[in-house]
Amino acid sequence: MNSWKATLDAAGIDSPRLRADFTRLRRVVSRYRRHQYLAVRLLLPGPIVPHVIAATVFMHHTDTILDREGPVEERAAAYERWAELVREALTARQSDHPVLRPLLHTYGAYPRLEHHIKEFLDAGQVDLEFTGFAGEEDYQHYVDAYSLPAFLLVAGLLVPDPDDVGYRGACRRFIDGSQRLDFTTDLAEDLRAGRLTIPARTLERHGVTRADLESHRDSPEVRSLLDELIRQARASLVESRTLVTYLPEAHRPMGRALIGMEELTADAARRKGARLLSSSARASVPAALRLLAREYRRRS
């Protein structure tokens, strides 16, 4: 793995101010997405690494504004201010905001990113209006309308043509599995925040109530529900492995690691069972490191 200085050099980021910006974003990602950050640093070619980090931080910053606590009217107003700031930056091609300034540099290197930024900004309303899913079709609409545009901010940087129908379909299958898994592993946190992300009809089919989940009830019905959600997520992840075939050779280790990390998280969630109602599940650290080491050797 090259030094961070060498990575910035490889990406052609010469401005001291921009180098400081990208370094700041690197610290942000390394704190909240440690395994994913390590995968990016180890497995992607140096010239693209800072740009993937810039897009990831933009996505995370936007998502944080959408998910912050408070009345929906306050969150909607804060999001509208942020969206307007982003649109103004894209029009002017400049910004003093520490998240947007490096993102604009990445946009300069990858002009197609503008489409994905705007698509993601438009998708924010879907998350703001979220009050729960009546059925599976509502969950699938959420994936199409919000989760996929968010994922394509980064996934769109990895291929020459992110609008290729086959690639977009593979990304859709991946994010379906990843989002369902995320909703399952973060169930306890979401419930504490007042969000229930399991479709109501799915709960009814298993004979489980919201009160059962909030009271951390460990019953055969709850375990069956969680097992089904994890199996559905894993099936989508397995189907998404075709995503790797659309990537340039140099990016394939990262693609395999991305999917593999989610599969390890699914394994951890299955082992945890009903304890997911009190705390989240994350991929085993030794298993994640073995996965990264294996892909790094294949890259080398």
Disulfide bonds with the S-S distance in Angstrom:
none
